């Protein structure tokens, strides 16, 4: 076996290739490494980093399990295994593993930081905050430690503390574009306090790449805060153009998925399905980002009988484990062919158990996963007494709001106004089919415009759907000590406002490609075009 120093140098070289995204060279190097040193835990941990870099977390888990087997005393390998388990939906084993590591009272920066990320992913934000604070105490000048704690503070609405930490990150590393973007979206900027000149300068000096993209979206957001819609749109459009060059197009695959789910909803004889689990606990919020889903979650979560469990990925994970297939087209095919013989009760119970122990302490819990609508037909069969809340918004406002949001993970179709319009239009058929599957006493559609104009009426109707009495606290969504882990975390802590209704109209000319793809006349009201 090579000397420890030589072997570590080889591993360091492979990790450098992975960081540089040189997968073509890193892949064979990892395969050679574990073939020569099959009992060396760091070799398998390095292979796990490669699989993570190419978005293959299940393979990363396989490698980390081998690393843990080779070095069971290593807390770092176990923490990283928990991190990937949480990422793929195995949240309960991830949390159990992380809690067992915490019992060892670690005082190691990397271990605390990794565990903080695990607890954040499983929804235990208060524990994550504590761990990030402990990590920063050990490495007070670490940009990563500063940024992670700033993000955690933002989730809890501690904006001033988050801002101070992000500014400290930029003092240490002025080129940290992620911190600059986060600083811009942290709060509303003003004419007296903004970063427009700095962002414009940096964008001019770096016209391409992910850094330029973040600068452009941050600039657009700050221009919009200052009431400069045309200049804001120019910045958003520039950022979207960069993202289209950086990322492969996803619209055709997304449209195919929507069409396949729609066909399954229309073709399956749901009445022949075996009964699912009878629990009435779960409430599934469905709807695209920027259509009011987070606001509804916060309003309902203010009720004494409702717990906001966050964006749970357990149901998709449970389905894939249940059917032993991954791609959506295969799932749809299996459901169409065997809906009547599948044990839906088993699936429903598996989902409920996977949400424990975070849920179960109140009569209702909310699952706000953004893709719930794609799974809603299966959810209803597995959990026939679950409630569904579908958010709707004017499609022009929806499209514009999506276009000006930087989604680095998913929603790759939002960087083209035409693609957004095609997606929204195709989605209508799926929503129409879904409404034929889920009974009206289990599904309520809430228009964003109604929600912000008359929140009390909307809340009372929602609570009726949930068989709960009205509580005045539900009208104070911003007064919460709970973490809010969405792109709207800074907005939902403000008083409910109506200024975003019809916001697209000031940019009707620029948004013509969106209107054309939707088949709408921008000069006419788009009222009635729901579920956008």
VEXDREN-2710 file (C-alpha; in Angstrom, 1 decimal):
% VEXDREN-2710
k/r/px/py/pz
1/UNK/0.0/0.0/0.0
2/UNK/1.2/3.5/-0.8
3/UNK/2.5/5.6/2.0
4/UNK/-0.1/7.7/3.9
5/UNK/1.4/10.9/2.5
6/UNK/1.3/9.6/-1.1
7/UNK/-2.2/8.3/-0.8
8/UNK/-3.5/11.5/0.7
9/UNK/-1.8/13.5/-2.1
10/UNK/-3.7/11.3/-4.6
11/UNK/-7.0/11.9/-2.8
12/UNK/-6.3/15.7/-2.7
13/UNK/-5.7/15.7/-6.4
14/UNK/-9.0/13.9/-7.1
15/UNK/-10.9/16.2/-4.9
16/UNK/-9.4/19.2/-6.7
17/UNK/-10.6/17.7/-10.0
18/UNK/-14.1/17.3/-8.5
19/UNK/-14.1/20.9/-7.3
20/UNK/-13.1/22.0/-10.8
21/UNK/-16.0/19.9/-12.3
22/UNK/-13.5/17.9/-14.3
23/UNK/-15.6/14.7/-14.0
24/UNK/-14.1/13.1/-17.1
25/UNK/-10.8/12.7/-15.2
26/UNK/-12.1/12.4/-11.7
27/UNK/-14.4/9.5/-12.5
28/UNK/-11.7/7.0/-13.6
29/UNK/-9.4/8.3/-10.9
30/UNK/-12.0/7.4/-8.2
31/UNK/-12.6/4.0/-9.7
32/UNK/-8.9/3.2/-9.7
33/UNK/-8.5/4.5/-6.2
34/UNK/-11.2/2.2/-4.6
35/UNK/-10.1/-0.7/-6.7
36/UNK/-6.6/-0.5/-5.3
37/UNK/-7.6/0.4/-1.8
38/UNK/-11.0/-1.2/-1.2
39/UNK/-10.7/-1.1/2.6
40/UNK/-9.6/2.5/2.8
41/UNK/-12.4/4.7/4.1
42/UNK/-11.2/8.1/2.7
43/UNK/-11.1/6.5/-0.8
44/UNK/-14.8/5.6/-0.6
45/UNK/-15.5/9.0/0.9
46/UNK/-13.8/10.6/-2.1
47/UNK/-15.9/8.5/-4.4
48/UNK/-19.0/9.7/-2.6
49/UNK/-18.0/13.3/-3.3
50/UNK/-17.8/12.5/-7.0
51/UNK/-21.3/11.0/-7.0
52/UNK/-22.6/14.0/-5.1
53/UNK/-21.0/16.3/-7.7
54/UNK/-23.0/14.6/-10.5
55/UNK/-26.2/14.6/-8.5
56/UNK/-26.2/10.9/-7.7
57/UNK/-26.9/10.9/-3.9
58/UNK/-27.9/7.2/-3.7
59/UNK/-24.6/6.1/-5.1
60/UNK/-22.9/8.6/-2.7
61/UNK/-24.7/6.8/0.1
62/UNK/-23.4/3.4/-1.1
63/UNK/-19.9/4.7/-1.0
64/UNK/-20.2/6.3/2.4
65/UNK/-21.7/3.1/3.8
66/UNK/-18.5/1.3/2.7
67/UNK/-16.5/4.1/4.3
68/UNK/-18.3/3.7/7.6
69/UNK/-17.8/-0.1/7.4
70/UNK/-14.1/0.4/6.8
71/UNK/-13.7/3.0/9.6
72/UNK/-16.7/2.8/12.0
73/UNK/-14.9/5.1/14.5
74/UNK/-15.0/8.0/12.0
75/UNK/-17.7/10.5/13.0
76/UNK/-17.1/12.5/9.8
77/UNK/-18.1/9.6/7.5
78/UNK/-21.2/8.9/9.6
79/UNK/-22.2/12.6/9.5
80/UNK/-21.8/12.7/5.7
81/UNK/-23.8/9.5/5.4
82/UNK/-26.6/11.2/7.4
83/UNK/-26.4/14.3/5.2
84/UNK/-27.0/12.2/2.0
85/UNK/-29.7/10.1/3.7
86/UNK/-31.6/13.3/4.5
87/UNK/-31.1/14.6/1.0
88/UNK/-32.8/11.6/-0.6
89/UNK/-35.7/11.5/1.8
90/UNK/-34.4/9.1/4.4
91/UNK/-35.0/11.8/7.0
92/UNK/-35.8/9.6/10.0
93/UNK/-32.6/7.4/9.9
94/UNK/-30.6/10.6/9.0
95/UNK/-31.9/12.3/12.1
96/UNK/-31.4/9.3/14.4
97/UNK/-27.8/9.0/13.1
98/UNK/-27.2/12.7/13.6
99/UNK/-28.6/12.7/17.1
100/UNK/-26.4/9.7/18.1
101/UNK/-23.4/11.7/16.9
102/UNK/-24.4/14.7/18.9
103/UNK/-24.5/12.6/22.0
104/UNK/-20.7/12.2/21.6
105/UNK/-20.5/16.0/22.3
106/UNK/-18.3/16.8/19.2
107/UNK/-16.2/20.0/19.2
108/UNK/-15.0/19.7/15.7
109/UNK/-15.8/22.4/13.2
110/UNK/-16.4/20.3/10.1
111/UNK/-18.4/17.8/12.1
112/UNK/-20.6/20.5/13.6
113/UNK/-21.1/22.1/10.3
114/UNK/-22.1/18.9/8.6
115/UNK/-24.5/18.0/11.4
116/UNK/-26.0/21.5/11.1
117/UNK/-26.8/20.8/7.5
118/UNK/-28.3/17.5/8.4
119/UNK/-30.7/18.9/11.0
120/UNK/-31.6/21.8/8.6
121/UNK/-32.5/19.3/5.9
122/UNK/-34.7/17.2/8.2
123/UNK/-36.5/20.4/9.4
124/UNK/-35.0/20.8/12.8
125/UNK/-33.9/24.4/12.2
126/UNK/-33.5/25.3/15.9
127/UNK/-31.0/22.5/16.4
128/UNK/-29.3/23.5/13.1
129/UNK/-29.0/27.1/14.3
130/UNK/-27.3/26.0/17.6
131/UNK/-24.8/23.8/15.7
132/UNK/-24.0/26.6/13.2
133/UNK/-23.3/28.9/16.1
134/UNK/-21.0/26.4/17.7
135/UNK/-19.2/25.8/14.4
136/UNK/-18.6/29.5/14.0
137/UNK/-17.3/29.8/17.5
138/UNK/-14.6/27.3/16.5
139/UNK/-13.8/29.0/13.1
140/UNK/-14.9/32.6/13.5
141/UNK/-13.3/33.7/10.2
142/UNK/-14.6/30.8/8.1
143/UNK/-16.7/32.2/5.2
144/UNK/-18.6/28.9/5.1
145/UNK/-19.4/29.0/8.8
146/UNK/-20.4/32.7/8.6
147/UNK/-22.7/32.0/5.6
148/UNK/-24.4/29.0/7.0
149/UNK/-25.2/30.8/10.3
150/UNK/-26.4/33.9/8.3
151/UNK/-28.7/31.6/6.3
152/UNK/-30.0/30.1/9.5
153/UNK/-30.6/33.5/11.0
154/UNK/-32.5/34.5/7.9
155/UNK/-34.8/31.5/8.3
156/UNK/-35.7/32.8/11.8
157/UNK/-36.2/36.4/10.6
158/UNK/-33.1/37.6/12.4
159/UNK/-32.3/39.9/9.5
160/UNK/-29.9/42.3/11.2
161/UNK/-27.7/39.5/12.5
162/UNK/-27.8/37.7/9.1
163/UNK/-26.8/40.9/7.3
164/UNK/-23.9/41.5/9.6
165/UNK/-22.5/38.0/9.0
166/UNK/-22.9/38.3/5.2
167/UNK/-21.1/41.6/5.3
168/UNK/-18.3/39.9/7.3
169/UNK/-18.1/37.2/4.6
170/UNK/-17.6/39.8/2.0
171/UNK/-14.9/41.5/4.0
172/UNK/-13.0/38.2/4.1
173/UNK/-13.8/37.3/0.4
174/UNK/-15.1/40.2/-1.7
175/UNK/-15.6/37.7/-4.6
176/UNK/-18.2/35.6/-2.8
177/UNK/-21.1/36.1/-5.3
178/UNK/-23.4/33.9/-3.3
179/UNK/-23.1/36.1/-0.3
180/UNK/-23.7/39.2/-2.4
181/UNK/-26.9/37.8/-3.8
182/UNK/-28.1/36.7/-0.4
183/UNK/-27.4/40.2/1.0
184/UNK/-29.6/41.7/-1.7
185/UNK/-32.6/39.5/-1.2
186/UNK/-32.3/39.6/2.6
187/UNK/-34.4/42.7/3.0
188/UNK/-36.0/45.5/0.9
189/UNK/-33.3/47.9/-0.3
190/UNK/-33.8/51.7/-0.2
191/UNK/-32.3/54.7/-1.9
192/UNK/-30.2/55.3/1.2
193/UNK/-29.1/51.7/1.6
194/UNK/-28.4/49.5/-1.4
195/UNK/-25.6/47.8/-3.3
196/UNK/-26.6/48.8/-6.9
197/UNK/-23.4/50.5/-7.9
198/UNK/-21.2/47.6/-6.6
199/UNK/-23.4/45.0/-8.3
200/UNK/-23.4/46.9/-11.6
201/UNK/-19.6/47.3/-11.4
202/UNK/-19.1/43.6/-10.8
203/UNK/-21.5/42.6/-13.5
204/UNK/-19.7/44.8/-16.0
205/UNK/-16.4/43.2/-15.0
206/UNK/-17.7/39.6/-15.2
207/UNK/-20.3/39.3/-17.9
208/UNK/-20.6/35.5/-17.9
209/UNK/-20.8/32.6/-15.5
210/UNK/-22.7/31.8/-12.3
211/UNK/-21.2/34.8/-10.5
212/UNK/-22.6/37.1/-13.2
213/UNK/-25.9/35.4/-12.9
214/UNK/-26.1/36.0/-9.2
215/UNK/-25.1/39.7/-9.6
216/UNK/-27.7/40.2/-12.3
217/UNK/-30.6/38.7/-10.2
218/UNK/-29.4/40.7/-7.2
219/UNK/-29.3/43.9/-9.2
220/UNK/-32.8/43.2/-10.6
221/UNK/-34.2/42.7/-7.1
222/UNK/-32.6/45.9/-5.8
223/UNK/-33.7/48.0/-8.9
224/UNK/-37.2/46.7/-8.3
225/UNK/-37.0/47.6/-4.6
226/UNK/-36.2/51.2/-5.7
227/UNK/-39.1/51.4/-8.1
228/UNK/-37.2/51.0/-11.3
229/UNK/-39.2/48.2/-13.1
230/UNK/-37.6/48.6/-16.6
231/UNK/-34.0/48.6/-15.3
232/UNK/-35.0/45.7/-13.0
233/UNK/-36.4/43.7/-15.9
234/UNK/-33.2/44.3/-17.9
235/UNK/-31.1/42.8/-15.1
236/UNK/-33.5/39.8/-14.6
237/UNK/-33.4/39.1/-18.3
238/UNK/-29.6/39.2/-18.4
239/UNK/-29.5/36.8/-15.5
240/UNK/-32.0/34.5/-17.2
241/UNK/-30.0/34.6/-20.4
242/UNK/-26.8/33.6/-18.5
243/UNK/-28.7/30.7/-16.9
244/UNK/-29.9/29.4/-20.2
245/UNK/-26.3/29.2/-21.4
246/UNK/-25.1/27.5/-18.2
247/UNK/-27.9/24.9/-17.9
248/UNK/-29.3/22.4/-20.4
249/UNK/-32.9/23.1/-21.4
250/UNK/-35.5/21.2/-19.3
251/UNK/-38.8/22.4/-20.7
252/UNK/-39.5/19.4/-23.0
253/UNK/-38.8/17.0/-20.2
254/UNK/-41.1/18.9/-17.8
255/UNK/-43.9/19.1/-20.4
256/UNK/-43.6/15.4/-21.0
257/UNK/-43.9/14.7/-17.3
258/UNK/-47.0/16.8/-17.0
259/UNK/-48.6/15.2/-19.9
260/UNK/-47.7/11.7/-18.6
261/UNK/-49.2/12.5/-15.1
262/UNK/-52.3/13.9/-16.8
263/UNK/-52.7/10.8/-18.8
264/UNK/-52.4/8.6/-15.7
265/UNK/-55.0/10.7/-13.9
266/UNK/-57.4/10.4/-16.8
267/UNK/-56.9/6.8/-17.6
268/UNK/-56.7/5.1/-14.2
269/UNK/-59.9/3.7/-12.7
270/UNK/-59.4/5.1/-9.3
271/UNK/-62.7/3.8/-8.0
272/UNK/-61.2/0.2/-8.2
273/UNK/-58.3/1.1/-6.0
274/UNK/-58.1/-0.4/-2.5
275/UNK/-58.6/1.9/0.4
276/UNK/-55.7/3.9/1.7
277/UNK/-54.8/4.9/5.3
278/UNK/-57.7/6.7/7.0
279/UNK/-55.6/9.3/8.9
280/UNK/-56.8/12.9/8.6
281/UNK/-53.5/14.5/9.7
282/UNK/-51.9/15.6/6.5
283/UNK/-52.6/18.8/4.6
284/UNK/-50.9/19.1/1.3
285/UNK/-50.3/22.6/-0.1
286/UNK/-50.0/22.5/-3.9
287/UNK/-49.0/25.3/-6.2
288/UNK/-46.1/26.9/-8.0
289/UNK/-43.6/29.0/-6.2
290/UNK/-44.6/32.7/-5.9
291/UNK/-48.4/31.9/-5.8
292/UNK/-49.0/32.3/-2.1
293/UNK/-48.2/28.8/-0.8
294/UNK/-45.8/30.0/1.9
295/UNK/-48.2/32.6/3.0
296/UNK/-51.0/30.0/3.3
297/UNK/-48.7/27.7/5.2
298/UNK/-47.8/30.5/7.7
299/UNK/-51.5/31.5/8.2
300/UNK/-52.5/27.9/8.9
301/UNK/-49.5/27.1/11.0
302/UNK/-50.5/29.9/13.4
303/UNK/-53.4/27.7/14.4
304/UNK/-53.0/25.9/17.7
305/UNK/-53.9/22.5/16.0
306/UNK/-51.7/22.8/13.0
307/UNK/-47.9/22.0/12.6
308/UNK/-46.0/23.2/9.5
309/UNK/-43.7/20.3/8.7
310/UNK/-42.1/22.0/5.7
311/UNK/-41.3/20.8/2.3
312/UNK/-41.3/17.0/2.8
313/UNK/-39.9/14.7/0.2
314/UNK/-41.1/11.6/1.9
315/UNK/-44.0/10.8/-0.3
316/UNK/-42.1/10.7/-3.6
317/UNK/-39.5/8.6/-1.8
318/UNK/-42.1/6.3/-0.4
319/UNK/-43.6/5.7/-3.8
320/UNK/-40.3/4.9/-5.4
321/UNK/-39.5/2.5/-2.6
322/UNK/-42.9/0.9/-2.8
323/UNK/-42.8/0.4/-6.6
324/UNK/-39.0/-0.1/-6.8
325/UNK/-38.9/2.3/-9.8
326/UNK/-37.6/5.9/-10.2
327/UNK/-38.7/7.7/-13.4
328/UNK/-42.2/9.2/-13.4
329/UNK/-43.2/7.5/-16.6
330/UNK/-42.6/4.1/-15.1
331/UNK/-44.5/5.0/-12.0
332/UNK/-47.4/6.2/-14.0
333/UNK/-47.4/3.0/-16.1
334/UNK/-47.3/0.7/-13.0
335/UNK/-50.2/2.7/-11.4
336/UNK/-52.3/2.4/-14.6
337/UNK/-51.7/-1.3/-14.9
338/UNK/-52.2/-2.2/-11.2
339/UNK/-54.1/0.5/-9.4
340/UNK/-56.7/-1.9/-8.1
341/UNK/-54.3/-4.4/-6.7
342/UNK/-51.7/-2.1/-5.1
343/UNK/-51.8/-1.8/-1.4
344/UNK/-52.5/1.9/-1.0
345/UNK/-52.9/1.6/2.7
346/UNK/-49.4/0.4/3.1
347/UNK/-48.1/3.4/1.1
348/UNK/-50.1/5.8/3.1
349/UNK/-48.9/4.4/6.4
350/UNK/-45.3/4.3/5.2
351/UNK/-45.6/8.0/4.4
352/UNK/-47.0/8.9/7.8
353/UNK/-44.4/6.9/9.6
354/UNK/-41.6/8.5/7.6
355/UNK/-42.7/12.0/8.9
356/UNK/-42.4/10.9/12.5
357/UNK/-41.3/12.1/15.1
358/UNK/-41.7/15.6/13.7
359/UNK/-45.4/15.1/13.2
360/UNK/-48.1/13.4/15.3
361/UNK/-48.1/15.9/18.2
362/UNK/-51.0/18.0/16.7
363/UNK/-54.2/17.0/14.8
364/UNK/-52.9/18.4/11.4
365/UNK/-49.6/18.8/9.8
366/UNK/-48.7/20.7/6.5
367/UNK/-46.6/19.2/3.7
368/UNK/-45.6/22.0/1.3
369/UNK/-43.4/20.2/-1.1
370/UNK/-43.5/22.3/-4.4
371/UNK/-44.1/19.2/-6.5
372/UNK/-47.0/17.9/-4.4
373/UNK/-49.4/18.5/-7.3
374/UNK/-47.6/16.0/-9.5
375/UNK/-48.1/13.3/-6.8
376/UNK/-51.5/14.5/-5.6
377/UNK/-53.5/11.7/-7.4
378/UNK/-51.4/9.0/-5.7
379/UNK/-51.5/10.9/-2.4
380/UNK/-55.3/11.0/-2.5
381/UNK/-55.5/7.2/-3.0
382/UNK/-53.0/6.5/-0.3
383/UNK/-54.5/9.0/2.1
384/UNK/-58.1/9.5/1.1
385/UNK/-58.9/11.8/4.1
386/UNK/-55.9/14.1/3.5
387/UNK/-56.8/17.7/2.6
388/UNK/-55.4/19.6/-0.4
389/UNK/-54.9/23.3/-0.8
390/UNK/-54.3/24.5/-4.4
391/UNK/-52.9/28.0/-4.9
392/UNK/-53.8/30.0/-8.0
393/UNK/-52.7/33.3/-9.3
394/UNK/-53.0/35.4/-12.4
395/UNK/-50.8/33.6/-14.9
396/UNK/-49.0/36.8/-16.1
397/UNK/-48.1/37.7/-12.5
398/UNK/-47.1/34.1/-11.8
399/UNK/-44.9/34.0/-14.9
400/UNK/-43.2/37.3/-14.2
401/UNK/-42.6/36.3/-10.5
402/UNK/-41.1/33.0/-11.6
403/UNK/-38.9/34.7/-14.2
404/UNK/-37.3/37.1/-11.7
405/UNK/-36.5/34.4/-9.2
406/UNK/-33.2/32.6/-9.3
407/UNK/-33.8/28.9/-8.8
408/UNK/-30.5/27.1/-8.8
409/UNK/-32.0/23.8/-7.9
410/UNK/-34.9/22.8/-10.2
411/UNK/-37.3/24.9/-12.2
412/UNK/-34.9/25.2/-15.0
413/UNK/-37.7/26.2/-17.4
414/UNK/-38.1/29.5/-15.6
415/UNK/-35.3/31.3/-17.5
416/UNK/-37.4/31.8/-20.6
417/UNK/-40.7/33.7/-20.8
418/UNK/-41.9/31.5/-23.6
419/UNK/-41.0/28.3/-21.7
420/UNK/-42.8/29.6/-18.6
421/UNK/-45.9/30.2/-20.7
422/UNK/-45.8/26.8/-22.2
423/UNK/-45.4/25.2/-18.8
424/UNK/-48.3/27.1/-17.2
425/UNK/-50.6/26.4/-20.1
426/UNK/-49.8/22.6/-20.2
427/UNK/-50.2/22.5/-16.4
428/UNK/-53.9/23.5/-16.7
429/UNK/-54.8/20.1/-18.1
430/UNK/-53.1/18.3/-15.2
431/UNK/-54.9/20.5/-12.7
432/UNK/-58.3/19.9/-14.4
433/UNK/-57.7/16.1/-14.3
434/UNK/-56.7/16.3/-10.7
435/UNK/-59.9/18.1/-9.8
436/UNK/-61.8/15.1/-11.2
437/UNK/-59.9/12.7/-9.0
438/UNK/-59.9/14.6/-5.6
439/UNK/-63.4/15.3/-4.2
440/UNK/-64.3/18.9/-3.7
441/UNK/-64.7/18.3/0.1
442/UNK/-61.0/17.4/0.2
443/UNK/-59.6/20.1/-2.2
444/UNK/-59.8/23.9/-2.0
445/UNK/-58.4/26.3/-4.5
446/UNK/-57.3/29.7/-3.2
447/UNK/-56.6/32.6/-5.5
448/UNK/-53.6/34.7/-4.4
449/UNK/-55.5/37.8/-5.2
450/UNK/-58.4/36.8/-2.8
451/UNK/-55.9/35.8/-0.2
452/UNK/-54.1/39.1/0.0
453/UNK/-57.3/41.2/-0.4
454/UNK/-59.4/39.4/2.2
455/UNK/-57.2/37.1/4.2
456/UNK/-59.8/36.5/6.9
457/UNK/-62.4/35.0/4.5
458/UNK/-59.7/32.8/2.9
459/UNK/-58.5/31.6/6.3
460/UNK/-62.0/30.8/7.5
461/UNK/-62.7/28.8/4.4
462/UNK/-59.4/26.9/4.8
463/UNK/-60.1/26.1/8.4
464/UNK/-63.5/24.8/7.4
465/UNK/-61.8/22.5/5.0
466/UNK/-59.6/21.3/7.8
467/UNK/-62.5/20.9/10.2
468/UNK/-61.0/23.4/12.6
469/UNK/-62.4/26.5/14.4
470/UNK/-61.2/29.9/13.5
471/UNK/-58.5/31.5/15.6
472/UNK/-57.5/35.2/15.3
473/UNK/-53.8/34.3/15.5
474/UNK/-54.2/32.9/11.9
475/UNK/-54.3/36.5/10.6
476/UNK/-50.9/37.3/12.0
477/UNK/-48.6/35.2/9.7
478/UNK/-45.6/37.5/10.2
479/UNK/-45.6/37.2/14.0
480/UNK/-43.8/33.8/14.2
481/UNK/-40.7/32.5/15.9
482/UNK/-40.7/29.5/13.6
483/UNK/-38.2/29.1/10.8
484/UNK/-39.4/29.8/7.3
485/UNK/-37.2/28.0/4.8
486/UNK/-38.3/29.3/1.4
487/UNK/-37.3/32.0/-1.1
488/UNK/-40.2/34.0/0.4
489/UNK/-38.9/33.9/4.0
490/UNK/-38.3/37.6/4.2
491/UNK/-41.7/38.5/2.7
492/UNK/-44.0/36.3/4.8
493/UNK/-42.8/38.1/8.0
494/UNK/-44.1/41.4/6.6
495/UNK/-47.7/42.5/6.8
496/UNK/-49.9/41.1/4.0
497/UNK/-49.7/43.4/1.0
498/UNK/-51.5/43.7/-2.3
499/UNK/-48.8/45.5/-4.3
500/UNK/-47.8/42.4/-6.2
501/UNK/-51.2/42.0/-7.8
502/UNK/-51.1/43.0/-11.4
503/UNK/-47.5/43.9/-11.2
504/UNK/-46.8/42.5/-14.7
505/UNK/-48.9/45.3/-16.3
506/UNK/-46.1/47.9/-16.0
507/UNK/-44.0/45.6/-18.1
508/UNK/-46.6/44.4/-20.6
509/UNK/-44.4/45.0/-23.6
510/UNK/-41.4/43.1/-22.2
511/UNK/-43.7/40.2/-21.2
512/UNK/-45.2/39.7/-24.6
513/UNK/-43.5/36.4/-25.1
514/UNK/-45.1/35.1/-21.9
515/UNK/-48.6/36.3/-23.0
516/UNK/-48.2/34.8/-26.5
517/UNK/-47.2/31.4/-25.1
518/UNK/-50.2/31.5/-22.7
519/UNK/-52.5/32.5/-25.6
520/UNK/-53.5/35.6/-23.8
521/UNK/-54.1/39.2/-24.9
522/UNK/-52.1/41.4/-22.5
523/UNK/-54.6/44.2/-23.0
524/UNK/-57.3/42.0/-21.5
525/UNK/-57.8/40.8/-18.0
526/UNK/-56.6/37.3/-17.4
527/UNK/-59.0/36.7/-14.6
528/UNK/-60.4/33.2/-14.6
529/UNK/-57.3/31.6/-15.8
530/UNK/-56.7/29.8/-12.5
531/UNK/-54.3/27.5/-10.9
532/UNK/-51.3/29.2/-12.4
END
